[in-house]
Amino acid sequence: MRKIIVAIDGYSACGKSTTAKEVARILGYRYIDSGAMYRAVTYYFQQHHIALSNPREVDRALKNIKVTFKINSKGISETYLQGLNVEDPIRSMAVSHEVSQVSTLKPVREAMVAQQRKLGKQKGIVMDGRDIGTVVFPEADVKVFFTADLLVRAFRRQRELLDKETLIEVDTIIDNLVERDKIDSSRTESPLKKADGASTIDTTHITIDEQVDEVVRLAVAAMIRA
Ligand code: CDP
């Protein structure tokens, strides 16, 4: 059967990654978390004190940065930076606070998009992010746009962080989600918006299984058409 590309975009903490991971598992496809790539770059910049206002420093750092993914013993994809597992630190609030600013930078986007297109060359991929259906793979066979009520998103993110033994007040999370959505939607380079032909899924009142079923249904329909 011909392999397809599934592109999932949308606001922060709407359940994109959870859904994309499970859809990829069901289809036997590769899952790529593009947000993890921007988070890893942000973490590198923080660790190396890169000044975002200095284009030469940014370019030099980008030439050095190697973000890769490896499947762990539980079959879950984890993010590596310079060969080290950074799955936990890239989810910290320190990174969440800066990642959208870093993601506005054109050289950062160019470097990440080039890598993402390479990863999608063979198709058979589910990728989630903000610009996957609009910029990275505008020709994707399936495009989905996720949205959800802000409070629901904030409580879901709080629970995810709690699972990693980090307690963050829900108001702090709300402020971060609002701030990131605003920067992501209003930036000049590849702003977050619904791609042409994308199906909207509002995850406020539905379960993860229902989200997954809906995307799998769209993927199967696209495979039949292909
Ligand atoms: O998990 P969450 O929904 O909070 O965000 P994420 O997918 O990990 O993405 C973190 C940030 O990376 C976003 O807020 C965007 O600023 C940026 N990003 C982007 O600009 N383009 C993408 N394709 C993916 C993420």
Boltz pocket constraint, residues with backbone or C-beta under 6 A from the ligand:
constraints:
  - pocket:
      binder: B
      contacts: [[A, 10], [A, 11], [A, 12], [A, 13], [A, 14], [A, 17], [A, 34], [A, 35], [A, 36], [A, 38], [A, 39], [A, 99], [A, 100], [A, 101], [A, 103], [A, 128], [A, 129], [A, 130], [A, 131], [A, 132], [A, 180], [A, 181], [A, 184], [A, 190]]
      max_distance: 6.0
